[in-house]
């Protein structure tokens, strides 16, 4: 891989975690993920280009190009398809598949 290819890969993998945001070990944050203040990301969560709002709670999920609103709670074993939006304060139950 050329050095310019390596630099562009590093630029695309940006993450921003707000104050008091908690991201557990063994997570997968890929692409451009934003975790706002007070949000909690559980272990084994796989997030790719996902926005997580303030004080949201995210368990073991898989999400791509999704948006999770402030104070939302996404339980374990949930898949968020590209473009899925979880409203602020919404609770997504376990074993769900959410589409846009």
Secondary structure, 3 states (H helix, E strand, C coil): CCHHHHHHHHHHCCEEECCCCEECCCCEEECCEEECCCCEECCCCEEECCEECCCCEECCEEEECCEECCCCEECCCEEECCCCEECCCCEECCCCEECC
